[in-house]
Amino acid sequence: MAAADASTELMRLINGYQVSQALHVAAALGVADQLKDGPKSYDAVARACGAHPASLYRLLRALAAVGVFHEASNKEFSLTRLGLSLTSDTAGSTRNYAQWIGTPGQWGSWGNLLYSIKSGECAQRFTCGTDAWTYREEHPEEQAVFNCAMTGNSRSEAEAVLEAYDFRRFGCVVDIGGGQGRLLKAILTACPATHGILFDQPQVIASAGHVLAVAGLAQRCQIVAGSFFESVPDKGDAYITKAILHDWDDERSIDILHTCRRAMSSTATLFVIERVIGPPNEIPEGKFSDLNMMVQYAALERTRQEFHDVLQNGGFDMSEVVPTRCPLSIVVAHPTK
């Protein structure tokens, strides 16, 4: 690649934050939803979204230039394949996630990435004066956006996990830190003979009963409140932690694993569902997610070897890593004999 071409390509990467913020604004305004029934003029979209027409046009034409929308010669805009994913009700919607990445706590913390790299400390705490969990409790509007983003991701991730692994042999599945129960709901729906236990903090699972009841699963799923640093329900055949360990450093992750181990029988199976860092020069998504864990929580995504080591220190032997079609893999482990 010629030096001039390399410089141009690098400038696209350098200015990537502009695309992120433009997508955040489009998601916050619900622009894609206004276009899902067909092309509209920019001023009609602006009126529907409560935006300044000329300014919104400039946003739309920029996003059209990177393939999110399509601009016609009469300044009407329509959805592309990428733009469809920005609508709120499409399968695999990214709208909620795009809204979350531009919230003040998330956006501001990433602005202090340099602090984390130089100090090894959490940029979130440096930026906002407290950890990410406390910050979101103090800013319920951002907590609501975060919850929607994580729930949106969970839908497509649950489908991918069930395609990759058959849970029908388990009589009782315990979902540790299972949030609103989206993954457990998918497992129980796919496994009619299986019962479940959803475990998370009281404020997190407060509305989970409704989600399970609507799915007709209230009689097959128990909801238990608590902290996975203290104790988790026993008598499960399978224990799942999805996107839990990456929120914590090795010491705290080992504490969580010890808690799980105390509750598990010697024949139970642990499923750690997380990103697994890929080999050098490949799979950037996991490595940038790792930076996000550093910025937000002073935590990390892990390589296969790092999962082996943290599991071993937590009382488990890692038996296999099952990839899925989504960014997450299923790390399977059993209590150390």
C-alpha positions as CSV (number, residue, x, y, z in Angstrom):
1,M,0.0,0.0,0.0
2,A,1.4,3.4,-1.0
3,A,2.1,5.9,1.8
4,A,-0.7,8.2,0.7
5,D,-3.2,5.3,0.7
6,A,-2.0,4.1,4.1
7,S,-2.4,7.6,5.5
8,T,-6.0,7.9,4.1
9,E,-6.9,4.5,5.5
10,L,-5.5,5.4,8.9
11,M,-7.4,8.7,8.9
12,R,-10.6,6.7,8.5
13,L,-9.7,4.7,11.6
14,I,-8.7,7.9,13.5
15,N,-12.0,9.5,12.8
16,G,-14.0,6.4,13.7
17,Y,-15.4,8.2,16.8
18,Q,-17.3,10.5,14.5
19,V,-19.2,7.6,13.0
20,S,-19.9,6.2,16.5
21,Q,-21.3,9.5,17.7
22,A,-23.4,9.9,14.5
23,L,-24.9,6.5,14.9
24,H,-25.6,7.3,18.6
25,V,-27.5,10.4,17.6
26,A,-29.4,8.6,14.9
27,A,-30.4,5.8,17.3
28,A,-31.4,8.3,20.0
29,L,-33.7,10.1,17.6
30,G,-35.2,6.9,16.2
31,V,-34.3,7.9,12.6
32,A,-34.3,4.3,11.2
33,D,-37.7,3.6,12.6
34,Q,-39.0,6.6,10.6
35,L,-37.7,5.0,7.4
36,K,-38.7,1.4,7.8
37,D,-41.9,1.8,5.9
38,G,-40.2,3.4,2.9
39,P,-38.2,6.5,1.8
40,K,-38.8,9.9,3.3
41,S,-37.5,13.4,2.8
42,Y,-35.1,14.6,5.4
43,D,-37.4,17.3,6.5
44,A,-40.3,14.8,7.1
45,V,-37.9,12.7,9.2
46,A,-36.8,15.8,11.1
47,R,-40.4,16.8,11.9
48,A,-41.1,13.2,13.2
49,C,-37.9,13.1,15.3
50,G,-38.0,16.7,16.6
51,A,-34.8,17.6,14.9
52,H,-33.5,20.7,13.1
53,P,-34.1,19.8,9.4
54,A,-30.9,21.2,7.9
55,S,-28.7,19.7,10.6
56,L,-30.4,16.3,10.4
57,Y,-29.9,16.3,6.7
58,R,-26.1,16.7,7.3
59,L,-26.2,13.8,9.7
60,L,-28.2,11.6,7.3
61,R,-26.0,12.3,4.3
62,A,-22.8,11.5,6.4
63,L,-24.3,8.2,7.5
64,A,-25.4,7.5,3.9
65,A,-21.8,7.9,2.8
66,V,-20.8,5.0,5.1
67,G,-23.6,2.8,4.0
68,V,-26.1,3.1,6.8
69,F,-28.7,5.0,4.8
70,H,-29.2,5.7,1.1
71,E,-29.7,9.2,-0.2
72,A,-31.6,9.7,-3.5
73,S,-31.2,12.7,-5.8
74,N,-34.2,14.4,-4.3
75,K,-32.7,14.2,-0.8
76,E,-35.0,11.4,0.3
77,F,-33.5,8.8,2.5
78,S,-34.1,5.0,2.8
79,L,-32.7,2.2,4.8
80,T,-29.8,0.0,3.7
81,R,-29.1,-3.5,5.1
82,L,-27.0,-1.8,7.8
83,G,-29.6,0.8,8.5
84,L,-32.3,-1.9,9.0
85,S,-30.3,-3.1,12.0
86,L,-30.7,0.3,13.5
87,T,-34.5,0.0,13.7
88,S,-35.9,-0.9,17.1
89,D,-37.9,-4.0,16.2
90,T,-35.8,-5.9,13.8
91,A,-34.1,-9.2,14.7
92,G,-30.6,-8.4,16.0
93,S,-31.3,-4.7,16.4
94,T,-28.3,-2.6,17.4
95,R,-30.3,0.5,18.2
96,N,-30.1,0.2,22.0
97,Y,-26.4,-0.5,21.9
98,A,-25.8,2.5,19.7
99,Q,-27.8,4.6,22.2
100,W,-25.7,3.3,25.1
101,I,-22.2,3.9,23.6
102,G,-22.9,7.7,23.5
103,T,-24.2,8.1,27.0
104,P,-22.1,10.4,29.2
105,G,-20.7,7.8,31.5
106,Q,-19.6,5.5,28.6
107,W,-18.4,8.1,26.2
108,G,-16.6,10.2,28.8
109,S,-14.8,7.2,30.2
110,W,-13.5,6.1,26.8
111,G,-12.2,9.7,26.4
112,N,-9.8,8.8,29.3
113,L,-8.5,5.6,27.8
114,L,-5.0,7.2,28.1
115,Y,-5.4,7.3,31.9
116,S,-6.1,3.5,32.0
117,I,-3.2,2.7,29.7
118,K,-0.7,4.8,31.8
119,S,-2.0,3.8,35.2
120,G,-3.6,0.4,34.8
121,E,-6.6,1.8,36.6
122,C,-10.3,2.2,35.8
123,A,-11.0,5.2,33.6
124,Q,-14.7,5.1,34.6
125,R,-13.8,5.7,38.3
126,F,-11.3,8.4,37.3
127,T,-13.9,10.1,35.0
128,C,-17.1,9.8,37.1
129,G,-15.7,9.4,40.6
130,T,-17.2,6.0,41.2
131,D,-17.4,2.5,39.7
132,A,-19.7,1.8,36.8
133,W,-22.4,0.0,38.8
134,T,-22.7,2.8,41.3
135,Y,-22.6,5.4,38.6
136,R,-25.5,3.8,36.7
137,E,-27.5,3.5,40.0
138,E,-27.0,7.2,40.5
139,H,-28.0,7.9,36.8
140,P,-31.1,5.8,36.2
141,E,-31.6,7.3,32.8
142,E,-28.3,5.8,31.7
143,Q,-29.0,2.6,33.6
144,A,-32.2,2.2,31.6
145,V,-30.3,2.6,28.3
146,F,-27.7,0.2,29.4
147,N,-30.3,-2.4,30.4
148,C,-32.0,-2.2,27.0
149,A,-28.6,-2.5,25.2
150,M,-27.7,-5.6,27.2
151,T,-31.2,-7.2,26.7
152,G,-31.0,-6.5,23.0
153,N,-27.6,-8.2,22.7
154,S,-28.9,-11.1,24.8
155,R,-31.6,-12.1,22.3
156,S,-29.3,-12.8,19.4
157,E,-26.7,-14.3,21.7
158,A,-29.1,-16.7,23.3
159,E,-30.1,-18.0,19.8
160,A,-26.4,-18.5,18.9
161,V,-25.7,-20.3,22.2
162,L,-28.6,-22.7,21.7
163,E,-27.5,-23.5,18.2
164,A,-24.1,-24.4,19.4
165,Y,-24.9,-26.4,22.5
166,D,-27.7,-28.8,23.5
167,F,-28.8,-28.3,27.2
168,R,-31.6,-30.9,27.1
169,R,-29.7,-33.4,29.2
170,F,-29.8,-31.1,32.3
171,G,-32.7,-31.3,34.7
172,C,-32.0,-27.9,36.4
173,V,-30.1,-25.0,34.9
174,V,-28.9,-22.2,37.3
175,D,-28.3,-18.9,35.5
176,I,-25.9,-16.9,37.7
177,G,-26.2,-13.1,37.2
178,G,-28.9,-13.9,34.7
179,G,-30.4,-10.4,34.6
180,Q,-33.9,-10.4,33.2
181,G,-33.7,-14.1,32.3
182,R,-33.5,-13.8,28.5
183,L,-30.9,-16.6,28.1
184,L,-32.6,-18.9,30.7
185,K,-36.0,-18.3,29.0
186,A,-34.5,-19.4,25.7
187,I,-33.0,-22.5,27.3
188,L,-36.2,-23.5,29.0
189,T,-38.2,-22.9,25.9
190,A,-35.9,-25.2,23.9
191,C,-35.7,-27.8,26.7
192,P,-39.3,-28.6,27.8
193,A,-38.2,-31.0,30.5
194,T,-35.7,-28.7,32.1
195,H,-36.3,-26.4,35.1
196,G,-34.4,-23.3,35.9
197,I,-33.2,-21.0,38.7
198,L,-32.6,-17.3,37.8
199,F,-30.1,-15.7,40.2
200,D,-29.2,-12.0,40.4
201,Q,-29.3,-9.0,42.7
202,P,-32.8,-8.0,44.0
203,Q,-33.0,-4.8,41.9
204,V,-32.0,-6.6,38.8
205,I,-34.5,-9.4,38.9
206,A,-37.4,-7.3,40.1
207,S,-39.2,-7.5,36.8
208,A,-37.9,-10.9,35.6
209,G,-41.0,-12.7,36.8
210,H,-43.1,-10.9,34.2
211,V,-40.7,-11.9,31.4
212,L,-40.9,-15.6,32.5
213,A,-44.6,-15.5,33.1
214,V,-45.3,-14.1,29.7
215,A,-43.3,-16.9,28.2
216,G,-45.4,-19.4,30.2
217,L,-42.4,-20.5,32.3
218,A,-43.3,-19.3,35.7
219,Q,-44.0,-22.8,37.0
220,R,-40.6,-24.1,35.7
221,C,-38.3,-21.3,36.9
222,Q,-37.5,-20.1,40.4
223,I,-36.2,-16.6,40.9
224,V,-33.7,-16.1,43.7
225,A,-32.0,-12.9,44.8
226,G,-28.5,-12.6,46.2
227,S,-24.9,-11.8,45.5
228,F,-22.6,-14.3,43.6
229,F,-19.7,-13.2,45.9
230,E,-21.6,-14.7,48.9
231,S,-23.6,-17.7,47.8
232,V,-25.6,-19.1,44.8
233,P,-28.4,-21.7,44.7
234,D,-27.4,-25.3,45.0
235,K,-28.9,-28.5,43.4
236,G,-28.3,-27.4,39.8
237,D,-27.0,-29.8,37.2
238,A,-25.7,-26.9,35.0
239,Y,-24.5,-23.5,36.1
240,I,-24.2,-20.6,33.6
241,T,-22.3,-17.4,33.9
242,K,-22.8,-15.3,30.8
243,A,-20.8,-12.1,30.5
244,I,-20.0,-12.1,34.2
245,L,-16.3,-12.9,34.6
246,H,-15.2,-10.3,32.1
247,D,-16.5,-7.6,34.5
248,W,-14.0,-8.6,37.1
249,D,-10.2,-9.0,37.5
250,D,-8.8,-12.5,38.2
251,E,-9.0,-12.2,41.9
252,R,-12.7,-11.3,42.0
253,S,-13.4,-13.8,39.2
254,I,-11.9,-16.6,41.3
255,D,-14.0,-15.5,44.2
256,I,-17.1,-15.9,42.0
257,L,-15.9,-19.3,40.8
258,H,-15.3,-20.5,44.4
259,T,-18.9,-19.5,45.3
260,C,-20.2,-21.5,42.4
261,R,-18.0,-24.5,43.2
262,R,-19.3,-24.6,46.8
263,A,-22.9,-24.9,45.5
264,M,-22.2,-27.5,42.8
265,S,-22.1,-31.2,43.1
266,S,-19.1,-33.1,41.7
267,T,-21.1,-34.0,38.6
268,A,-22.5,-30.6,37.7
269,T,-21.2,-28.6,34.7
270,L,-20.2,-25.0,34.6
271,F,-20.7,-22.9,31.4
272,V,-18.8,-19.7,31.2
273,I,-20.2,-17.8,28.2
274,E,-17.8,-15.0,27.2
275,R,-15.7,-13.7,24.4
276,V,-12.4,-15.5,23.9
277,I,-9.5,-13.4,22.7
278,G,-8.3,-14.6,19.3
279,P,-4.8,-15.1,18.0
280,P,-2.5,-12.2,17.1
281,N,-3.6,-9.9,14.3
282,E,-7.1,-11.3,14.2
283,I,-10.6,-10.7,15.5
284,P,-10.4,-7.1,16.6
285,E,-13.9,-7.1,18.2
286,G,-12.8,-9.1,21.2
287,K,-9.6,-7.0,21.7
288,F,-11.5,-3.8,21.6
289,S,-14.1,-5.2,24.0
290,D,-11.1,-6.0,26.2
291,L,-10.2,-2.3,26.2
292,N,-13.8,-1.5,27.1
293,M,-13.5,-3.8,30.1
294,M,-10.3,-2.1,31.2
295,V,-11.9,1.4,30.8
296,Q,-15.2,0.5,32.5
297,Y,-14.3,-2.0,35.2
298,A,-10.5,-2.5,35.4
299,A,-11.3,-6.0,34.1
300,L,-10.6,-8.0,31.0
301,E,-11.6,-10.3,28.2
302,R,-9.5,-13.5,28.4
303,T,-7.6,-15.8,26.1
304,R,-8.2,-19.6,26.1
305,Q,-5.2,-20.0,28.4
306,E,-6.3,-17.3,30.7
307,F,-9.7,-19.0,31.1
308,H,-8.0,-22.3,31.8
309,D,-5.9,-20.6,34.5
310,V,-8.7,-18.6,36.2
311,L,-11.0,-21.7,36.2
312,Q,-8.3,-23.9,37.6
313,N,-7.6,-21.4,40.4
314,G,-11.4,-21.3,41.0
315,G,-11.7,-25.1,41.5
316,F,-12.6,-26.2,37.9
317,D,-11.0,-28.1,35.0
318,M,-11.8,-26.6,31.6
319,S,-12.9,-29.3,29.2
320,E,-13.7,-27.5,26.0
321,V,-14.4,-24.2,24.3
322,V,-17.4,-24.2,21.9
323,P,-17.5,-21.3,19.4
324,T,-20.9,-19.8,18.4
325,R,-21.9,-17.7,15.4
326,C,-22.0,-14.6,17.7
327,P,-18.9,-13.1,19.4
328,L,-19.3,-15.3,22.5
329,S,-17.9,-18.8,23.1
330,I,-19.1,-21.4,25.5
331,V,-16.3,-22.4,27.9
332,V,-17.2,-25.7,29.5
333,A,-15.7,-26.8,32.8
334,H,-16.3,-29.3,35.6
335,P,-15.4,-29.3,39.3
336,T,-11.8,-30.4,39.9
337,K,-11.8,-33.9,41.3
